[in-house]
Amino acid sequence: MRLIYNTDSSRLQKGFDDTTPVTISEMLRAERTAEVPLELFLVDNDGGYDTPGTSDYEVVLGRAGQKLNTGILTLTWTGTTEAIDLSKPKLRERIEAALNAVSEVDTAGGVDVETLDSGRAYSITFRSAGSRAAITASVAESIQPAGVYLSEATAGNGSTKEVQILTLEEAALAEVTTSGWSANSAPALAISTIVEGTASTREVVEVSVSNDPAPGSFFVLSDSQPISTEATAAQVKATLNTLLSDDIGSVKKTGLRKWQITYASNGDKTALSAGSGNLVKRPAVTATLALTTTGLAYAAKEDGTPLPLGFTLRKGEEVYYQEDITLLEPAAELTSSSAPLSPTGSTVFKLDGTDVAQLENVALTGLSYDGTTLSRDASDVASVFGRTGAVTATSGDYTAAQVTNALDKTGDTMSGALAMGTNKLTGVGDGTDAQDAVTKTQLDAKASSSDLTSHTGSTSNPHSVTAAQVSALPLAGGTLTGAVTTAAMVHGITSTSSSSYSATGSERVIAVNYSGAATVYLPASPTAGQVITVVDYYGYASTSGYEITVRPYSGTIEGRTSAVINIAYGSSTFIADSSSNWQILSSGSKTRLTKNDQTGTTYTLTAGDVNRIIRVNAGASDHTLTVPDNLIDEGESINVIRIGTGNVELSAASGVTINSVGSRKKLANQYSAATLVCITKSSGASVFDLIGDLKA
């Protein structure tokens, strides 16, 4: 229920642009539901908006403060309970008698009860001085929303009598407190495909804008011109046809700010996307006004007439709006419907797929409504096929041509495929033309003739069938898409294009085709004598930074933590000598040295440089070659040669010690060479020996 409150006129109005006054009674009757969603907007006469706070407003519906006269009142004092029927006369006397019947009250001297506020409240005065425990009260079985309160008016002491006040009044039928509000949601554009386009189907898309944007709001579809949120179907079609080269067949407005778009041509279309629009939010706060079942029953008197109620909208102590209202037919149901008409938004129901909004006028052409029943006009169709009443079509009423998508049994043309499921086509005549179906009799006769047997044993391929037509690999060569298993080869070749691969116990050859540094882990828990080969399948390993590192799952490889393949198309074969340790049968990193040319003034060695010659040619410039910690395994080496005329010096990184004659670490002359051998590999304590033609 939308409350559009005009702060200039201090009244509720029908719409944002329609200042016609509207009453709460009208809007509640339109809602016809016990859960009433509220939206509060603040506007002025100039069309401006104020932003309401989420903790400022209260809404109260009912007769709060009226005398409570139905239900059973229960009074309890020091554990003893007395029940009183509120509908019977002389309530004051019965409250006093009930309390004095409690032995603890009588022992305390008893009480006197007096009527206050015309029977809405009662004072309970203890007859003797002293502090008294609080009386507690509750009401059950009341057809009125009940509010029961007990408070201490005078505290008793050694010289003062205790006075407590019992208040019995109606509570609100429903209310929204200051904590029950939240800010409304911003408008949003939604695009969804209803029918996916195919070669034989036109695509259908729905575009909608939610949450009631402010005037002047617009949206953009893909790269279209701006489209107003109040645009007609024709305006949307014209804009999209400009964008999509007149490929929009139709646009139907199916609801408030909702358009159904059907393309002119078949096919799967490029999805429309939300462009840069301007959907402006009308600031509001929202809440739910929930009427209880008891409250709804009470709102209608027993004689069927509505009970007068009050509606109040206030901010703090300031009353914004107040109205005396009645609830007619609370939660009334539609005839022949199992549920009340309870809209959750602005749409009440749909007619022929189109949303009908609250308070919207609907023309009932050919129908009349007398206040309770919707019926056809007397001038409407009186009979169908000469029959009256509920008419059921029988054979002969329609022809096949009159029934959409029906197949004429006297002969017709299918416009699509016919799926028979597991059913047969029976009574088929023998085929004669090129596109006729053949019968089983014709097929059996053909199978028994020499036409199908004349090729038995022939290898001449008389029908020129290609390997591709039968998903075979040509003899001339091709690419396998899976492993090949033969009777003589138990295990195939496993190819990996990952930077890291863990071999299993059943694999024998791992072909690495990864274009970068790769690591292969040998199988866990191998059996003694188990053999596995790792090969550089695509020849990347000779490139710096593209080496293949082989590591045991646990244990060592010849006492080391890894082995490196740095030769293009190189391979290493490993044999397990226990459940965790491996030996190298042949190595792709030991058969020959490869080079690593460096032309800059600095270079930091990597594990991939093992068994390589680092050729340093910085021209006349000096070059520094840094040896990092934890570089290579013990016993492995790296060779360095000075090609240029500038000095080449090996520098130890943090945690590294380089031993050499006279602590010399520079290559003596152009074309001088040296070998760096790892003696100890330990984090923070790696030791290398440098051997060669050196100078200080």
C-alpha positions as CSV (number, residue, x, y, z in Angstrom):
1,M,0.0,0.0,0.0
2,R,1.6,3.2,-1.2
3,L,1.3,6.2,1.2
4,I,2.2,9.3,-0.9
5,Y,2.1,12.0,1.8
6,N,2.0,15.7,0.6
7,T,3.9,17.7,3.1
8,D,2.4,21.0,1.8
9,S,-1.3,19.9,1.9
10,S,-0.8,17.4,4.9
11,R,-2.8,14.7,3.2
12,L,-2.4,11.5,1.2
13,Q,-2.7,11.8,-2.6
14,K,-3.5,9.2,-5.3
15,G,-0.2,9.4,-7.3
16,F,3.1,11.2,-7.7
17,D,1.6,13.5,-10.4
18,D,-2.1,13.0,-9.3
19,T,-2.8,15.2,-6.2
20,T,-6.4,13.8,-5.9
21,P,-6.9,13.0,-2.2
22,V,-7.2,9.3,-1.3
23,T,-8.3,7.6,2.0
24,I,-6.8,4.8,3.9
25,S,-10.2,3.0,3.8
26,E,-10.0,2.9,-0.1
27,M,-6.5,1.6,-0.1
28,L,-7.0,-1.1,2.6
29,R,-10.1,-2.4,0.7
30,A,-8.0,-2.6,-2.4
31,E,-5.4,-4.6,-0.6
32,R,-7.8,-7.2,0.9
33,T,-5.0,-9.0,2.8
34,A,-3.8,-9.4,6.4
35,E,-0.2,-8.6,5.5
36,V,-0.2,-5.1,4.1
37,P,3.1,-3.9,2.5
38,L,3.6,-0.2,3.1
39,E,5.6,2.3,1.2
40,L,5.9,5.9,2.5
41,F,6.8,8.7,0.2
42,L,7.1,12.4,1.1
43,V,6.3,14.8,-1.7
44,D,5.4,18.5,-2.1
45,N,3.3,20.6,-4.4
46,D,6.2,21.3,-6.7
47,G,6.9,17.6,-7.5
48,G,9.9,17.5,-5.1
49,Y,10.8,14.6,-2.8
50,D,12.0,14.4,0.8
51,T,13.9,11.4,2.0
52,P,12.1,9.9,5.0
53,G,14.2,8.5,7.8
54,T,14.0,4.8,8.6
55,S,13.5,5.3,12.3
56,D,11.2,8.3,12.4
57,Y,7.6,7.1,11.8
58,E,4.9,5.1,13.4
59,V,1.6,3.7,12.0
60,V,-1.2,2.6,14.3
61,L,-4.4,0.8,13.2
62,G,-7.2,0.0,15.7
63,R,-9.0,1.4,18.8
64,A,-6.0,1.6,21.1
65,G,-7.0,2.9,24.6
66,Q,-10.6,1.7,24.5
67,K,-12.1,-0.3,27.4
68,L,-11.4,-4.1,27.3
69,N,-14.5,-6.0,28.0
70,T,-14.0,-9.6,26.6
71,G,-11.7,-12.4,27.8
72,I,-10.6,-14.1,31.0
73,L,-8.4,-11.9,33.3
74,T,-5.9,-13.9,35.4
75,L,-4.5,-12.2,38.6
76,T,-1.5,-13.7,40.4
77,W,0.0,-12.7,43.8
78,T,2.7,-14.6,45.6
79,G,2.0,-17.7,43.5
80,T,-1.8,-17.9,43.9
81,T,-4.0,-17.3,40.9
82,E,-7.6,-16.1,40.5
83,A,-9.5,-15.9,37.1
84,I,-12.2,-13.3,36.3
85,D,-14.6,-13.1,33.3
86,L,-14.3,-9.5,31.9
87,S,-17.7,-9.8,30.1
88,K,-19.7,-10.0,33.2
89,P,-21.0,-6.9,35.2
90,K,-19.6,-5.4,38.4
91,L,-16.0,-6.0,37.4
92,R,-14.6,-3.8,40.2
93,E,-16.4,-5.8,42.9
94,R,-15.3,-9.1,41.3
95,I,-11.7,-8.0,41.1
96,E,-11.7,-7.0,44.8
97,A,-13.4,-10.2,45.8
98,A,-11.0,-12.4,43.8
99,L,-7.9,-10.7,45.3
100,N,-9.3,-10.9,48.9
101,A,-10.0,-14.6,48.4
102,V,-6.3,-15.1,48.1
103,S,-5.2,-16.2,51.6
104,E,-1.9,-14.3,51.4
105,V,-3.8,-11.1,50.6
106,D,-6.2,-11.7,53.4
107,T,-3.3,-12.3,55.8
108,A,-1.8,-9.0,54.6
109,G,-5.0,-7.2,55.6
110,G,-6.9,-7.4,52.2
111,V,-7.3,-4.8,49.5
112,D,-9.7,-2.1,48.3
113,V,-10.3,-1.7,44.5
114,E,-11.6,1.5,42.9
115,T,-12.7,2.2,39.3
116,L,-10.6,4.7,37.3
117,D,-11.0,6.2,33.8
118,S,-14.6,4.8,33.3
119,G,-13.6,1.3,33.8
120,R,-10.4,1.3,31.7
121,A,-8.2,1.1,34.9
122,Y,-8.5,0.1,38.6
123,S,-6.5,1.2,41.7
124,I,-5.7,-1.6,44.1
125,T,-4.9,-0.3,47.7
126,F,-3.6,-2.6,50.4
127,R,-5.4,-1.9,53.6
128,S,-2.4,-2.2,55.8
129,A,1.0,-0.4,55.5
130,G,4.1,-2.1,54.2
131,S,5.9,-3.1,51.1
132,R,4.0,-5.6,48.9
133,A,5.0,-7.9,46.0
134,A,3.8,-6.9,42.6
135,I,0.5,-8.3,41.3
136,T,0.8,-9.9,37.8
137,A,-2.0,-10.1,35.3
138,S,-2.8,-11.5,31.8
139,V,-5.8,-11.9,29.6
140,A,-6.8,-14.9,27.4
141,E,-9.7,-15.8,25.1
142,S,-10.4,-12.1,24.3
143,I,-11.9,-11.3,20.9
144,Q,-10.4,-7.8,21.3
145,P,-6.6,-7.2,20.9
146,A,-5.8,-7.1,24.6
147,G,-3.4,-4.8,26.5
148,V,-2.9,-5.5,30.2
149,Y,-0.6,-3.4,32.4
150,L,0.2,-3.3,36.2
151,S,2.2,-0.5,37.7
152,E,3.1,0.7,41.2
153,A,1.4,4.1,42.0
154,T,2.6,4.3,45.6
155,A,5.3,2.2,47.1
156,G,4.4,0.8,50.5
157,N,6.6,1.0,53.6
158,G,6.3,0.8,57.4
159,S,3.9,3.8,57.4
160,T,2.5,3.9,53.9
161,K,0.0,1.7,52.1
162,E,1.0,0.1,48.8
163,V,-1.2,1.2,45.7
164,Q,-0.9,-0.7,42.4
165,I,-2.8,0.3,39.1
166,L,-4.3,-2.3,36.9
167,T,-5.0,-1.1,33.3
168,L,-7.3,-3.1,30.9
169,E,-7.5,-1.7,27.4
170,E,-7.6,-2.6,23.7
171,A,-4.3,-2.9,22.0
172,A,-3.7,-1.8,18.3
173,L,-5.0,-4.2,15.6
174,A,-1.7,-3.6,13.9
175,E,1.1,-1.2,14.1
176,V,4.5,-0.3,12.7
177,T,7.0,1.1,15.2
178,T,10.0,3.3,14.4
179,S,12.2,0.2,14.2
180,G,10.0,-1.5,11.6
181,W,11.0,0.6,8.6
182,S,13.8,0.2,6.0
183,A,14.9,2.1,3.0
184,N,13.3,1.1,-0.4
185,S,15.3,-0.6,-3.1
186,A,16.8,1.3,-6.0
187,P,15.3,0.7,-9.5
188,A,17.0,-2.1,-11.4
189,L,17.0,-3.2,-15.1
190,A,16.4,-6.9,-15.7
191,I,17.0,-8.7,-19.1
192,S,16.0,-12.3,-19.5
193,T,15.5,-14.7,-22.4
194,I,12.1,-16.3,-22.5
195,V,12.6,-18.3,-25.7
196,E,16.0,-19.2,-27.0
197,G,16.3,-18.6,-30.7
198,T,17.2,-21.5,-33.0
199,A,17.4,-22.0,-36.8
200,S,13.7,-22.5,-36.8
201,T,12.6,-20.4,-33.8
202,R,12.5,-16.6,-33.2
203,E,14.1,-15.5,-29.9
204,V,11.9,-13.7,-27.3
205,V,13.4,-11.5,-24.6
206,E,11.8,-9.7,-21.7
207,V,13.1,-6.4,-20.4
208,S,11.7,-4.9,-17.1
209,V,12.5,-2.1,-14.7
210,S,11.7,-2.7,-11.0
211,N,11.0,-0.5,-8.0
212,D,9.2,2.5,-9.5
213,P,11.9,4.9,-10.8
214,A,11.4,8.6,-10.7
215,P,10.2,10.6,-13.7
216,G,12.9,11.2,-16.3
217,S,14.6,7.9,-15.6
218,F,15.8,6.0,-18.6
219,F,17.8,2.9,-19.5
220,V,20.1,1.7,-22.4
221,L,20.1,-1.7,-24.0
222,S,23.6,-2.6,-25.3
223,D,24.5,0.5,-27.4
224,S,21.0,1.8,-28.0
225,Q,19.7,5.3,-27.6
226,P,18.2,6.1,-24.1
227,I,14.8,4.5,-23.5
228,S,12.4,6.1,-21.1
229,T,11.0,3.9,-18.3
230,E,7.6,5.0,-19.3
231,A,8.2,4.2,-23.0
232,T,5.4,2.6,-25.1
233,A,5.9,-0.7,-26.9
234,A,6.2,1.2,-30.3
235,Q,8.9,3.5,-28.9
236,V,11.0,0.6,-27.6
237,K,10.6,-1.2,-31.0
238,A,11.7,1.9,-32.9
239,T,14.8,2.4,-30.7
240,L,15.9,-1.3,-30.9
241,N,15.3,-1.5,-34.7
242,T,17.8,1.4,-35.1
243,L,20.3,-0.6,-33.1
244,L,19.7,-4.0,-34.6
245,S,19.1,-3.2,-38.3
246,D,15.3,-3.7,-38.2
247,D,15.5,-7.2,-36.7
248,I,12.8,-6.6,-34.1
249,G,9.5,-8.2,-35.2
250,S,7.3,-7.0,-32.3
251,V,7.3,-5.5,-28.9
252,K,4.4,-6.0,-26.4
253,K,4.1,-4.1,-23.1
254,T,3.2,-6.9,-20.7
255,G,3.1,-4.9,-17.5
256,L,4.1,-1.7,-15.7
257,R,7.6,-1.0,-17.1
258,K,7.8,-4.5,-18.7
259,W,8.3,-5.2,-22.4
260,Q,8.3,-8.5,-24.3
261,I,10.6,-8.3,-27.4
262,T,10.3,-10.8,-30.3
263,Y,12.9,-10.8,-33.0
264,A,11.9,-10.7,-36.7
265,S,14.3,-13.5,-37.8
266,N,15.1,-16.9,-36.5
267,G,18.4,-17.8,-34.8
268,D,20.3,-17.4,-31.5
269,K,20.8,-13.7,-31.0
270,T,23.6,-11.8,-29.3
271,A,22.3,-11.1,-25.8
272,L,21.1,-7.6,-25.0
273,S,23.1,-6.0,-22.1
274,A,22.4,-3.2,-19.7
275,G,24.1,0.0,-20.9
276,S,24.8,3.2,-19.1
277,G,21.3,4.3,-18.0
278,N,20.0,6.7,-15.4
279,L,17.4,4.9,-13.1
280,V,16.6,7.5,-10.4
281,K,15.3,6.2,-7.1
282,R,12.2,7.8,-5.5
283,P,13.3,7.9,-1.9
284,A,10.9,6.0,0.4
285,V,10.8,3.7,3.5
286,T,9.0,0.4,3.5
287,A,7.4,-1.8,6.2
288,T,4.6,-4.4,6.7
289,L,1.4,-3.7,8.6
290,A,0.4,-7.2,9.9
291,L,-3.2,-7.7,11.2
292,T,-3.6,-10.7,13.5
293,T,-6.3,-13.3,13.0
294,T,-8.0,-12.2,16.2
295,G,-7.9,-8.6,15.0
296,L,-9.5,-9.4,11.6
297,A,-12.3,-11.3,13.3
298,Y,-12.9,-8.5,15.8
299,A,-12.9,-5.8,13.0
300,A,-16.3,-7.1,11.8
301,K,-19.1,-7.0,14.4
302,E,-21.2,-10.1,15.0
303,D,-24.1,-8.6,13.1
304,G,-21.8,-8.3,10.0
305,T,-21.4,-4.5,10.2
306,P,-17.8,-3.2,10.3
307,L,-16.4,-1.8,13.5
308,P,-15.1,1.8,13.4
309,L,-11.4,1.9,13.7
310,G,-8.7,4.6,13.7
311,F,-5.6,5.0,11.5
312,T,-2.7,7.3,12.6
313,L,0.6,8.2,10.9
314,R,2.9,10.1,13.1
315,K,6.5,11.3,13.5
316,G,7.3,11.4,17.2
317,E,4.6,13.5,18.8
318,E,3.6,15.1,15.5
319,V,0.5,13.5,13.9
320,Y,1.0,13.6,10.1
321,Y,-2.3,12.0,9.2
322,Q,-5.3,10.6,11.0
323,E,-8.5,8.9,9.7
324,D,-11.5,7.0,11.1
325,I,-11.9,3.9,8.9
326,T,-13.7,0.5,8.7
327,L,-12.4,-2.8,7.5
328,L,-15.0,-4.3,5.1
329,E,-14.8,-8.1,4.5
330,P,-11.4,-8.7,6.0
331,A,-9.3,-11.2,4.0
332,A,-12.3,-11.7,1.6
333,E,-11.8,-14.6,-0.9
334,L,-12.6,-14.7,-4.6
335,T,-15.5,-16.9,-5.6
336,S,-14.2,-20.4,-6.5
337,S,-10.7,-19.6,-5.3
338,S,-8.9,-21.4,-2.5
339,A,-6.8,-18.4,-1.5
340,P,-7.4,-14.7,-0.8
341,L,-6.6,-12.1,-3.4
342,S,-3.4,-10.8,-1.7
343,P,-1.0,-9.0,-4.1
344,T,2.6,-8.6,-2.9
345,G,3.4,-5.6,-5.2
346,S,1.7,-3.2,-7.5
347,T,0.3,-6.0,-9.7
348,V,-3.1,-7.4,-8.5
349,F,-3.5,-10.2,-11.2
350,K,-2.9,-10.9,-14.9
351,L,-5.3,-10.8,-17.8
352,D,-4.1,-12.6,-20.9
353,G,-0.6,-12.4,-19.6
354,T,-0.7,-8.7,-18.9
355,D,-0.3,-7.3,-15.4
356,V,-3.3,-5.4,-13.9
357,A,-2.2,-2.8,-11.3
358,Q,-4.0,-1.7,-8.2
359,L,-6.7,0.8,-8.8
360,E,-6.4,0.3,-12.6
361,N,-9.7,0.4,-14.5
362,V,-10.4,-2.7,-16.7
363,A,-13.0,-2.6,-19.5
364,L,-15.1,-5.8,-19.4
365,T,-16.4,-6.0,-23.0
366,G,-19.2,-8.4,-23.4
367,L,-19.4,-9.0,-19.7
368,S,-21.4,-7.5,-16.8
369,Y,-20.8,-7.4,-13.1
370,D,-23.6,-7.0,-10.5
371,G,-21.4,-6.6,-7.5
372,T,-21.0,-10.3,-6.8
373,T,-21.1,-12.2,-10.1
374,L,-19.3,-11.7,-13.4
375,S,-21.5,-12.9,-16.4
376,R,-21.8,-12.7,-20.1
377,D,-24.2,-10.2,-21.7
378,A,-27.5,-11.5,-23.0
379,S,-26.4,-10.6,-26.6
380,D,-23.3,-12.9,-26.3
381,V,-23.0,-16.3,-27.9
382,A,-26.1,-18.4,-27.0
383,S,-25.0,-21.8,-28.4
384,V,-22.0,-23.5,-30.0
385,F,-22.5,-26.1,-32.9
386,G,-26.3,-25.8,-32.1
387,R,-25.7,-26.9,-28.5
388,T,-26.2,-24.9,-25.3
389,G,-24.7,-25.1,-21.8
390,A,-21.2,-26.5,-21.3
391,V,-20.3,-27.6,-24.8
392,T,-17.7,-30.4,-25.4
393,A,-16.4,-30.7,-28.9
394,T,-17.1,-34.0,-30.7
395,S,-16.0,-35.6,-33.9
396,G,-17.0,-33.5,-36.9
397,D,-17.1,-30.1,-35.1
398,Y,-13.8,-28.9,-36.6
399,T,-11.6,-29.7,-39.6
400,A,-7.9,-30.4,-39.3
401,A,-7.2,-27.1,-41.0
402,Q,-9.1,-25.3,-38.2
403,V,-7.0,-26.9,-35.5
404,T,-3.5,-25.5,-35.0
405,N,-0.7,-27.9,-35.7
406,A,-3.0,-30.8,-36.5
407,L,-2.1,-33.4,-39.2
408,D,-4.9,-34.2,-41.7
409,K,-5.3,-38.0,-41.9
410,T,-6.4,-37.7,-45.6
411,G,-2.9,-36.4,-46.4
412,D,-0.7,-33.6,-45.3
413,T,2.9,-32.3,-45.1
414,M,5.0,-32.4,-41.9
415,S,6.8,-29.1,-41.1
416,G,9.2,-30.8,-38.6
417,A,10.7,-34.1,-37.5
418,L,8.3,-36.8,-36.3
419,A,9.5,-38.8,-33.3
420,M,7.9,-42.2,-33.1
421,G,9.3,-43.2,-29.7
422,T,9.2,-47.0,-29.7
423,N,6.1,-47.1,-31.9
424,K,5.9,-48.6,-35.4
425,L,4.8,-47.2,-38.7
426,T,2.5,-50.0,-40.1
427,G,0.8,-50.6,-43.4
428,V,3.5,-48.7,-45.3
429,G,3.5,-49.2,-49.1
430,D,6.7,-50.2,-51.0
431,G,8.9,-47.2,-51.9
432,T,9.3,-46.3,-55.6
433,D,10.8,-42.7,-55.7
434,A,14.3,-41.6,-54.5
435,Q,13.0,-40.0,-51.3
436,D,10.4,-42.8,-50.4
437,A,10.8,-44.9,-47.3
438,V,11.5,-48.7,-48.0
439,T,9.6,-51.5,-46.3
440,K,11.1,-54.3,-44.3
441,T,10.2,-56.7,-47.2
442,Q,12.2,-54.5,-49.7
443,L,15.1,-54.3,-47.3
444,D,15.2,-58.1,-46.6
445,A,15.1,-58.8,-50.3
446,K,18.0,-56.4,-50.9
447,A,20.1,-58.0,-48.0
448,S,19.7,-61.4,-49.6
449,S,20.9,-60.3,-53.0
450,S,24.5,-60.1,-54.3
451,D,24.5,-56.3,-54.0
452,L,25.5,-56.5,-50.3
453,T,27.6,-59.7,-50.4
454,S,29.7,-58.9,-53.4
455,H,32.2,-56.9,-51.3
456,T,32.8,-59.7,-48.8
457,G,36.6,-60.1,-48.3
458,S,37.4,-57.2,-50.6
459,T,40.1,-54.8,-49.5
460,S,39.9,-52.4,-52.4
461,N,37.6,-49.9,-50.6
462,P,35.2,-49.6,-53.5
463,H,33.2,-46.9,-51.7
464,S,36.2,-44.7,-51.0
465,V,35.6,-44.5,-47.2
466,T,38.1,-42.2,-45.5
467,A,39.7,-42.7,-42.0
468,A,38.0,-39.5,-40.8
469,Q,34.5,-40.9,-41.7
470,V,35.0,-43.9,-39.4
471,S,37.0,-42.0,-36.7
472,A,40.2,-43.9,-37.5
473,L,43.8,-42.8,-37.5
474,P,45.2,-42.4,-41.1
475,L,48.2,-44.6,-42.0
476,A,49.9,-41.4,-43.1
477,G,49.9,-40.1,-39.5
478,G,47.7,-38.1,-37.2
479,T,47.1,-37.2,-33.6
480,L,45.8,-39.7,-30.9
481,T,43.3,-38.2,-28.4
482,G,43.7,-41.1,-25.9
483,A,46.1,-43.8,-24.7
484,V,46.8,-46.9,-26.9
485,T,46.9,-50.3,-25.2
486,T,48.1,-53.4,-27.0
487,A,48.6,-57.0,-25.8
488,A,52.4,-56.5,-25.7
489,M,52.3,-53.1,-23.9
490,V,50.8,-53.1,-20.5
491,H,51.3,-49.4,-19.8
492,G,51.0,-46.5,-22.3
493,I,52.6,-43.1,-22.5
494,T,51.2,-40.3,-20.2
495,S,51.3,-36.8,-21.6
496,T,51.1,-33.8,-19.3
497,S,50.9,-30.1,-20.2
498,S,50.9,-29.0,-16.5
499,S,53.7,-27.2,-14.6
500,S,53.5,-29.9,-11.9
501,Y,52.6,-33.6,-12.3
502,S,52.7,-36.5,-9.9
503,A,53.3,-39.9,-11.5
504,T,51.4,-43.0,-10.3
505,G,52.8,-46.4,-9.8
506,S,51.2,-47.7,-13.0
507,E,52.9,-45.2,-15.3
508,R,56.1,-45.9,-17.2
509,V,56.7,-42.9,-19.5
510,I,55.8,-39.3,-18.7
511,A,56.0,-37.0,-21.7
512,V,56.1,-33.3,-20.7
513,N,54.8,-30.8,-23.2
514,Y,54.6,-27.7,-20.9
515,S,56.1,-24.4,-22.2
516,G,57.7,-23.3,-19.0
517,A,59.5,-24.7,-15.9
518,A,57.9,-28.0,-15.0
519,T,58.2,-30.4,-12.1
520,V,57.5,-34.2,-12.2
521,Y,57.2,-36.1,-9.0
522,L,58.2,-39.8,-9.1
523,P,55.6,-42.3,-7.8
524,A,55.2,-42.7,-4.0
525,S,56.2,-46.0,-2.4
526,P,57.7,-47.6,-5.5
527,T,58.8,-51.3,-5.6
528,A,62.5,-52.1,-5.9
529,G,63.4,-52.3,-9.6
530,Q,60.4,-50.2,-10.8
531,V,61.5,-48.1,-13.8
532,I,60.0,-44.8,-15.1
533,T,61.2,-42.4,-17.8
534,V,60.6,-38.6,-18.0
535,V,61.0,-37.0,-21.5
536,D,61.0,-33.5,-22.9
537,Y,58.3,-34.2,-25.5
538,Y,58.3,-30.8,-27.3
539,G,61.9,-29.7,-26.9
540,Y,61.4,-26.8,-24.4
541,A,63.9,-28.0,-21.7
542,S,67.0,-26.4,-23.3
543,T,65.6,-22.9,-23.0
544,S,66.6,-21.0,-19.8
545,G,63.6,-21.1,-17.3
546,Y,62.0,-24.1,-19.2
547,E,63.9,-26.9,-17.5
548,I,62.2,-30.1,-16.2
549,T,62.9,-30.8,-12.5
550,V,62.4,-34.4,-11.4
551,R,61.8,-35.0,-7.7
552,P,61.2,-38.1,-5.6
553,Y,57.8,-38.2,-3.8
554,S,60.0,-38.9,-0.7
555,G,63.6,-40.0,-0.2
556,T,66.3,-39.1,-2.7
557,I,67.7,-39.5,-6.3
558,E,71.3,-40.7,-5.9
559,G,71.4,-38.9,-2.5
560,R,70.0,-35.7,-4.0
561,T,66.6,-34.0,-3.7
562,S,66.2,-33.6,-7.5
563,A,67.5,-34.2,-11.0
564,V,67.2,-31.7,-13.9
565,I,66.5,-32.3,-17.6
566,N,67.8,-29.2,-19.6
567,I,68.4,-30.7,-23.1
568,A,65.8,-30.3,-25.9
569,Y,64.0,-33.6,-26.3
570,G,66.2,-35.1,-23.5
571,S,65.0,-37.8,-21.2
572,S,66.1,-39.4,-17.9
573,T,65.3,-42.9,-16.8
574,F,65.0,-43.7,-13.1
575,I,65.0,-47.1,-11.3
576,A,63.8,-47.5,-7.7
577,D,66.3,-49.2,-5.3
578,S,63.9,-49.1,-2.4
579,S,60.4,-47.9,-1.4
580,S,61.6,-44.2,-1.5
581,N,65.0,-43.8,-3.2
582,W,65.9,-43.8,-6.9
583,Q,69.0,-44.2,-9.1
584,I,69.5,-42.7,-12.6
585,L,69.9,-45.2,-15.4
586,S,70.3,-42.5,-18.1
587,S,70.1,-38.8,-17.8
588,G,68.9,-36.0,-20.1
589,S,71.1,-33.5,-18.1
590,K,74.4,-35.4,-18.3
591,T,74.8,-36.5,-21.9
592,R,76.0,-33.1,-23.1
593,L,76.4,-29.5,-22.0
594,T,74.1,-26.7,-23.2
595,K,74.9,-23.0,-23.2
596,N,73.2,-20.0,-21.6
597,D,74.3,-16.7,-23.2
598,Q,74.2,-13.6,-21.0
599,T,74.9,-10.2,-22.5
600,G,73.9,-8.0,-19.6
601,T,75.9,-6.7,-16.7
602,T,74.3,-8.9,-14.0
603,Y,72.8,-12.4,-13.9
604,T,71.7,-14.7,-11.0
605,L,72.3,-18.4,-11.5
606,T,69.3,-20.8,-11.4
607,A,68.9,-24.5,-10.7
608,G,68.3,-24.9,-14.5
609,D,71.9,-23.8,-15.1
610,V,73.3,-27.1,-13.8
611,N,75.7,-28.7,-16.3
612,R,75.4,-25.7,-18.5
613,I,78.1,-23.3,-19.8
614,I,77.2,-19.7,-18.9
615,R,78.7,-17.6,-21.7
616,V,79.1,-14.0,-20.4
617,N,79.6,-11.4,-23.1
618,A,78.9,-7.9,-21.8
619,G,81.4,-6.4,-24.2
620,A,83.8,-4.1,-22.4
621,S,81.4,-3.7,-19.4
622,D,82.0,-5.6,-16.1
623,H,79.5,-8.4,-15.3
624,T,78.5,-9.7,-11.9
625,L,77.3,-13.4,-11.6
626,T,75.4,-13.9,-8.4
627,V,75.4,-17.4,-6.7
628,P,72.1,-17.7,-4.6
629,D,71.6,-19.9,-1.6
630,N,70.2,-23.5,-2.0
631,L,71.0,-23.3,-5.7
632,I,71.9,-26.9,-6.8
633,D,72.5,-30.3,-5.2
634,E,75.8,-31.4,-3.8
635,G,78.2,-32.7,-6.6
636,E,76.4,-30.7,-9.3
637,S,78.3,-28.0,-11.2
638,I,77.9,-25.0,-13.4
639,N,80.5,-23.8,-16.0
640,V,81.3,-20.1,-16.7
641,I,83.3,-18.6,-19.6
642,R,84.2,-15.0,-20.2
643,I,83.6,-14.1,-23.9
644,G,83.8,-10.3,-23.6
645,T,86.7,-8.0,-22.6
646,G,85.0,-6.8,-19.4
647,N,85.6,-8.4,-16.0
648,V,83.3,-11.3,-14.9
649,E,83.1,-11.8,-11.1
650,L,81.2,-14.5,-9.2
651,S,79.4,-12.9,-6.1
652,A,78.1,-14.9,-3.2
653,A,74.6,-14.1,-2.1
654,S,73.6,-14.1,1.6
655,G,74.1,-17.5,3.2
656,V,76.6,-18.6,0.5
657,T,80.4,-19.3,0.8
658,I,82.6,-19.6,-2.3
659,N,86.0,-21.2,-1.8
660,S,88.7,-20.4,-4.4
661,V,92.6,-20.0,-4.6
662,G,93.5,-16.8,-2.8
663,S,89.8,-15.9,-2.6
664,R,89.9,-15.1,-6.3
665,K,86.5,-14.9,-7.9
666,K,87.1,-13.1,-11.2
667,L,87.8,-14.8,-14.6
668,A,91.4,-13.8,-15.4
669,N,91.2,-13.0,-19.2
670,Q,88.9,-13.0,-22.2
671,Y,87.9,-16.6,-22.9
672,S,89.0,-17.7,-19.3
673,A,86.7,-20.3,-17.8
674,A,85.8,-21.7,-14.4
675,T,83.6,-24.4,-12.8
676,L,81.4,-23.8,-9.8
677,V,80.9,-27.1,-7.8
678,C,78.3,-27.4,-5.0
679,I,79.9,-28.9,-1.9
680,T,77.1,-28.3,0.7
681,K,73.5,-27.5,0.0
682,S,72.0,-26.1,3.1
683,S,69.6,-23.1,3.6
684,G,71.7,-20.2,4.9
685,A,75.0,-22.3,4.8
686,S,75.6,-23.4,1.1
687,V,79.2,-23.9,0.2
688,F,80.7,-23.9,-3.4
689,D,84.2,-24.6,-4.7
690,L,85.3,-22.3,-7.7
691,I,88.0,-23.9,-9.9
692,G,89.5,-22.3,-13.1
693,D,91.5,-19.4,-14.6
694,L,90.9,-16.8,-11.9
695,K,92.3,-13.5,-10.6
696,A,91.7,-11.2,-7.7
